[in-house]
């Protein structure tokens, strides 16, 4: 069985949400016995070491140039998609049993003569029209706001074009899956939860008083989340003995001057850390105070796997299936958010119980391998009795 996986970004290292999902799936497909050819059209060239790691799971890697130009803004296709138009011309071997598109950005590959549309499966990471509208709401930069609104409208049109060519969909968000299924019942769609990346989950000792946020620091919706916390929650938390707010993420070498207008007492920032393990290990709980977004915020799932109970806004946990006050704590107003943190700080046993419940939920409901295997079998794919492990 042979599968072409098409990505808009090299999937390794898995240092942000999209890569975590894609990289985990590549490993699962390899375990299921698929021969994988990987086609990537992104900005950054992987190192030899990164390529070698990926070659442990795939047979072939093809890299394609992403070419952005100002004129792409005038195209009816979203700029994120138009800049990857070279995918339509890449030399491919063909004869793939299935082609897995990792998101809408790689739409141009559907124009490639070696791609048969009846073999195509789309992994929906976000409702991109909703996602770009959310980015527009998050940014204060007027030019960026205009760009995000423009991309949002273009993705609405693109999604209709996609429906004409693709009838197989795997949603990362249960919420977006349910909405899509009601509108398009004839499509072969399924909620495929993100892969659980740890064999053994971690467990906090709940001794520190560190509140942790980990997310891409170059993304406007993550910046907005951090700013909301620093403005509304952090001043209240400074009353707590030994409290610290730990921020970590990849800045892509962009300035962090957007933090300068806030009180950064007891704030520690890890810009593009090589490892997140010690940061998770040092934490008491994880906060996801996102105000705008779409799809599943994998930072919430990653935090639970890494041993931290989560307090989130409604946006920060939507589409995960997690239940408020059973697996996670949810609050949208600042006074409620602060109250939830204080509650867990004052009651380590409650924090431990919440973490254990959420980890149990992931073990039961986030079996990426079995759900993906069952879905492929529904497409008349038969697996050998002895799987490649």
N, C-alpha and C positions, 0 to 999 in steps of 0.2 A: 504494500500500500504506500502510495507516494503522495505527499502533500506539499504544495507551495504555500509558504507563510509570507505575506506581504506586510511590511512595517514602514511606518513613517519616521522611525527612530530606531537606532541600533538597540536591541533589547537588553544588553548587558554593558556595564553593571546595573543591577536593578535598584537604582537610587532614587526613583520617584514612582508615583502610583501607576502610571501607564506601563512603565518597564516591569514593575513587579508583576502585574497581571500577565503581560505578554511572555516574559521569561518563564514564569511558573507554568504557563500553558505549553510552551515549547518542550519543557522537561517532561511534562505529563504525556504529551503526544509521543515523545521518544520512548517512554516507558511502555506505552501501549503498542509499540512496534511500528510506528509510522517512520518512513524514510522522508526526512524533511529537507526541502530546499528553501533557503531563506533569501528573500529579496528585500533590500532596505533602501529607501530613498530619504535620506536625512541630511542635516547640516554638518554634523560632526563625524569625522572619520574615526573609527575605532582603532585602538592600538593593536599591535600584534598579540599581546597577552590576552586582550579582550576577545579577539578573533579566535585564538586557540581555545579559550574556555567554551565558546559557543560551538566550535567544531566537535566538542565532546558529545553534542546532542544532534547536530545537523550534518548532512552529507555535503551540502554545497551552500556557499554564501555568494550572493551577487550584490554589489553595491552600486547604487545609481545616484547621480548628482542631482541635488535639489537646487534649482535655479530660480531665484527670486529677482524680479525686476519691477520697477515702479508701475509699468504699464499693466501689470497683473491686477492692479487695483480696479481697472476699468473693465475687467473681464466679468462675464456673468457667473463664472465659476468662482467659488471662494479662493482667496489668495493662497491659503494653506494647501489647497488642492491643486490649483493651477501651477504652483511652483514645483509640483511633483509630476508634471506632464510627461517627463522623460520615461516614466514607467510604461507608457504606451508603446515605446520603441525598443525596450530592452530585449535582448536576445534571450529567449527562454527555451528550455528543452521541450516543454509541452508534456503531453500524456500524463497529466496529474489526475489522480483520482478525485482530489478536492483541492480548492484554493481558498485559503483562509485570509480574509482581509482584516487586518488589525486597525479598524476604524475607518471613518469616511475619508480621511485625508488621502488615502491611496486609491481613490476612485478611478484615476486615469488608467490604472492597469486593466480595467475592464475593456479598454480600447485595444489592448494588445491582441494580435491575431492568434496567439497560442492559448488564450484563456477562453474556456467554454463556460458560458454564463450559468448553465445548469449544474456546474460543479462548485459554484462560489458560495461561501458562507461569510457573513459579515459579523464580526465581533463589535458590538456597540458599546464603546467605552463611555460615551456621553450622548445625549441628545444635543448635537453640536449647535443647533439653532438656539436652544435654551442656554447652553453653556456660554456662548459668546455674548448673549444678551446679559447674562449674569456678570461676565467680565466687564461689560460696559457700565454696569451699575457699580462695580467695585472700584474702578479707576477714577482718579480725579483729573487726569490728563485729558484735555478736550480733544486733542488729535487722536489719542488712543481710543477714547470713547466713540468717536465717529467711526473709526476703523472697525471696532468690535460690533457696533450696530450694523454696519454694512455687511460684515461677514455673517452675522446672524441671519439677515434676510436672504443672503445667497445660499446658506446651508438649508433653509426652508425649501428653496427651489431644488437644491441638489438631492434632498431626501426623497422627493417625488421621482426624480430621475432614477435614483437607486432602486426604488420599488419596481420600476419597469424592467430591471435587469437582474435583481437578486430576490430570491424568495426564501432564503434560509438566514435566520438571525439568532445570535447568541447575546443576550443582554447581561451586562454586569450588574444592572440595577433592577431589583424586583419591581419597583414602582414604575420605571419606564417600560419594562416588559409587559406589565398588566395593561398599561395604557395602550401600547402598540397592539397587543393581542385583541383588544376590543375593537380597534379601528381596522385591523387587517387579520381577521380570523383565518383566512386561507393560507397565510404565510406559515412556514415551518419555523416557528419562533420558540425560544426557551429561555428561562432565567438560568444562567450559568454563573454561580458565585465565583468571586475571585479565588485563586488558589491559595490555600494555606501554606505558607512558606516554611514553617518550622515543624519538624517532626515532634519535638517536645516543647510545649509552651513554657514560658518563663513565669516566675512568680515573685512579686515584690515582697520585701520584708517590712514595708510600711514604717520605716524608721525615719527616713528623711522627710523634709517638708518641701520637696521640690515639685513644682507644677511644670509639666513638660508640654511643649508644642513642637512638632517636627513636620515640616512641609517645605516645598520649593519656595525659596525666598524671592525668586524673580517673578512669581505669579501674583497679579494684583489682588485676586480673591484671598490668597493666603496673607498678603500684607495687610489687607483690610481686616482680616480676622485678628491678627496680632495687634493692630492699632486699636481695635475695639476693646480687646482685653486690657491693653495698657492704659487706655483712657478710663474704662468703667470698673474694672475688677482689680487691677494691680494696686491702686492706691488703698483699697480696702484690705487687701491681703498683707500689706506691709505691717499691719498690727500683729500678725502671726509670728511667734518666735521661730527663728531658723528658716523662715520661708524664702524661697528663691524661685524666680521664673526662668526656666531654661528654654531658649529658642535655638533650634538647629535646622539646617537645611542648605541646599545648594543655591548659591546666589548667581551662578554663572558669571561671576566677576562683576556683577552690577553693584552699584553703590548701595550701602545700607543707611544712607543719610536720612531716609524717611523715618528712621527711629529717633532722630536727634531731638525732636520736639517733645519727647515724652520723658517722664521721670524714670530713669533706668537704674535707680537704686535697687540692688538685689536682683538685677537682670543679668543673665549670662548668655551670650550669643556665640554659637558654634557655627562659623561660616564654612560650608562645604566640608564637613568632617569626613575623614576616611572611613570611620566606623560609627554606627549609632548604638552599638551594644552597651557601652558604658553609660551613655546618656539615658537610655531606657532604664538601665539597672539602677541609676542614681535617683530615679523618680518615685514619687508617691502616687501621682495620678496624672492622667493626660487630659488636656483640654482641646476641644475642636470648636472654637467660637466662630465658625464661618457664617457670614451673612448672605453670601451669594454663591451659587454653584449649581452643578447638575451631575447626574450619574452618582456613583458611589465614591465617597471620600475614603480611599484606601488607607489613609493615615489612621482612621478609627480602627480598622481591622488589624493593621500592623501593631498598633499600640496594645490591643488586647492580647495578641499572640506574644508580645514582648513583656507581658506581665504587669500592665498598668490598667486599672479601671478608668473608664472614660466619662467625662462630663462634656456634653455637646449641645449645640443649638439644634433646632429641627433640621436645618439645612445640612449640618455636619453628619447626621446619621441616616438621612433618607435613603431608601433603596437597599438598606442592609438587612432588613428583617429583624433587627434587634428591637427589643421591647423596653420602653421607658420604665424605670424603677425595678425592672427584672434583670436586664443585662447591662443597662447603661442608664445614666441620668441625663435628662434633657431639660434645658432652660433657655429661654430666649430673652428675657428681661434681665438686666444687669444684677438687680437685687436678688433674683432667683438664682442666677448663675453663681454669685458669690455664696449664697446660702447653701447650695449643693456642695461646693468645695469645702466650706466650713463643716458641713455635716460629715463628710468623709474624713476630714482631718481629725475631727473629734471622736470618730468611731472607726478605728482601724478594722474591727471585725466586720463592720458593714462594708467597708472598702474591699476586704478580702472576699466576702460573700458575693459581691457584685462581680468581681473579677472571675471567680470560679464559675458563676452562672453564665457569663458571656463566653468564656473559653469552652464550656460544655456545649453551648449553642453552636459555636464554630465547628467543633468536632463533629457534631451531628448533621448540620445543615450545609456546611461548606466543603463537601467532598467533591472537589472539582473533577477529580479523575473519574469517579463513577458516573457523575452527571454527564460529562463529556462522552464517555464510552457509550452510555445508554443512548445519547442523542445520535451519535454516529451509527449505532446499530439500527436506529429508526430510519436511517437513510440507506439501509441495506448493506452496511459495512459489517463484514464478519471478521472477528478477531481470532487469532490462533489460540489454542488452549494454553500453550506455554507462552506467556508474555515476555517481552524483552525488558529486563529490569536493569 
